[in-house]
């Protein structure tokens, strides 16, 4: 496909413009074509089939199945890399990779052979990010419980202003990659919503208060219908 495209473009350049100008024209077009592939790959929406924890290799499989890209990385690169909670829905390729890889790895697109090259992030990368004023993402874990100390499963934990988050597991635990400026929103049916700023915290345990107003507004009657209490 590439050979056909390049040959056709070069033949067109020879007919329309002089040889020297044609070569420059060809080079510019190829560069634009490569850039377009790179941008489209990063912007491609990846469909997440269900909300659960995904390993790095599972994330790569999702991207490979839904785009024309493959991955290049050292075989032992992700040994010990924890799975991350990803919510069902659509997410851009670049955002999905950042969520899965966290702050420990860097990646680059190669439009020439449709690959995404993943490598460990060096200390210089982190220094450059800090020097540029970019906040560094880190992993936050925690447990959500009620006022009696009972852990709550299925609590929604969402980053404010983003369609990204997770839910607590059967032990009330959650984990999420966030930035210091993020605010987490915890919500669960029958409980008051709670918002907490992340800051430098790496562990945020939350206690949700029961919403008595919500529970007292509805009364079950013998007919099976519901009515509001006076």
N, C-alpha and C positions, 0 to 999 in steps of 0.2 A: 504493500500500500504506500509506504514511504517512497520507494523507488519510483513508482508510477507518478506520485505527486511531484517529486523533485524533477523528474525528467520532463514532465509536461510543463512545469513552471519554467524550467531552463529554456525549453524550446520556444515558449511564448516570449520570454525575455529577448532571445536572439532575433526574433522576427520584428519585435516592436521597437527595441532600443539598441544602440551600439553595444558591442561586446563588453567594454569596461563598465558601462553604466548597467548593463544587464546583469553582470556578476554582483554588483552592489545591490541591485533590486532583488536578486535571488536570495542573497544573504539576509536582507531585511525581512523578506517574506517568511523565510524559514524560522527566524528568531521570533517573529510575531506569532507564527503557527505554534511553536513550542510553548510560548508564554500563555497562549490561549488554552492549551491542554493543561498546563500547570494550574491555572486559575480555576478551570472547570472541575478539576479533580478535587481541589480544596473546597469548592462550593457545592459539590454534589451532596445531595441529601441521602443519608443512609437510614433505612427503616429498621427500627429496633422492634422485634416481634413481641417481646414481653418484658415486664419489669423484673429483673433479677440480677444476680452477680455474674459478670462476664470476665473471663480471663483475657489476657492480652492476645493470645492466639485466637480466641473466639471472636474478638473484635476485628482482628485482621481478616478472618474468614468472612465476616459480614461485609467488609469493605471489598474484598476480592470478588465476592459473588455479585455485588451490586455496581461495580465499576470495572474498568479494564486494567486495573492496576494490580501488581503483585508486590511482595515485600522482600527485601534483602536485609538480613541481620545475622549475627553470630548465633550459632545453635544454642549456646548456653546463656544467651544474653538476658533472658527473662526468668532464670532460675530464682525462685523466692519472691518474684513479683506478685503482690496480692491482687486478687480479682476486685473489680469495682462494681458498685451498684449503678445500673443504668436504667432509666425509666423508658417504658414503651412509648413509641412515637418516632418522629423524624429528627435527625440531628446532622449538621454538616460534618463532612469528613474531618476537617481540621479540628473542630470542637471535640469530636469523638476521640481522635488521636490524643489530644491534650488531656482529656479526661482519663483515658486508659494508661497513657505513659507517664502522667504526672510530671514531676520536675526532674526526674532522673535520666531521661533520654531526650535526644534531639532527633529530628528526621528532616529529610529533604526529598523533593520530588525530582525524578529524572524523566522528563517528557520523551527523551530520545528512545528509551526502551520500556516505557510505562512501568516504572518501578518506584517504590517509596523506600528509601534507604534509612534504616534506623540504627543509631549508634548511641553509646553512653554519653551523657552530657559531661563535659569536662568542667573543672573548677573555673576556667577562664570564661566559659559561657555564663555561669552564674554571676561572676564579677561584672561582666559586660552588661547583663540584664539589670543589675543593681545600679550600675553607673548611669544607665540610660533612664533611670527612674521608674522602671517597671516593677510592679509588685510581684513577688514570687509565690506561686501556689503551694499549699501544703495540705496534708491530709488531716482531717478532723474525725475523731471517733467519739462515741458516747453511748449512753443508755438513757432511754426515756421511760419514766415510771409515773404512777399516780401518787396521790398524797399518802397512801398507805404503804408505799414502797413496792407495790405490785408492778412488775414491768409490763409495758404495753406493746403488743405486736401490731404491725400495720400502720403505725403513725407516719404521716407524710412529713418529710423533711425537705423543704424546697429552698433554693437560693433566691432571695428576693429580687424580682425584676428579671428572672431567667426561667425558662421552661426546663430546668435541670434540677434533679434532686434524687431522693431515694426514699425507701420506707424501712421501718425497723423490722428486724427479723423476729422469730418466735421468742427470743430472749430480750427483746426490746433494744437490741444493739443496732447501730448504724455506722457507716463510714462514708466520707465524702471528701473530694478534693475541692478546696476553696482558696480564696485569697483573703488577706487581712481585712480588706474593705467590705467584704461580703456580710450580709445579714441573713441568718437562717430563720425560716418560718416553720414552726412545728404545729401541726393541726391533726385533730382526731375527733370523730363524731362523739358528742356528749361531753367534750372538754373545751376549755377556753384556749384559743389560739395564743401561741407565745412566739415572740421575736427576740432573737439574741444576736448581737454583733460578734463576729468571729475574732477580730483582732489577732493576737499572737497565740491564741489558745489552740492546743492540739487535741484536747479532750473537753467535750462539753456534755455534761450530764444534765438532763432536764426533768423537772417535775411538772406535770400538767395538772391544773385544777379542774375539778368537775364543774360543768356548766349547769348549775341548778335551774337557771332561767329556762334553758332549752328543755330540760327534762320535765319541768312543772307546767309547761305550756300545753302539753298534749295529754289527754286522758283516754284510755281504752274503755269503751262501753260494751254492753252485752251484745249489741247488734253486730259488732265487728267493725263498726265505723269509728272514726276518731273525731273528737271535737275539742276545741280549745276550752280550757277552764275559764270561768268568769273572772 
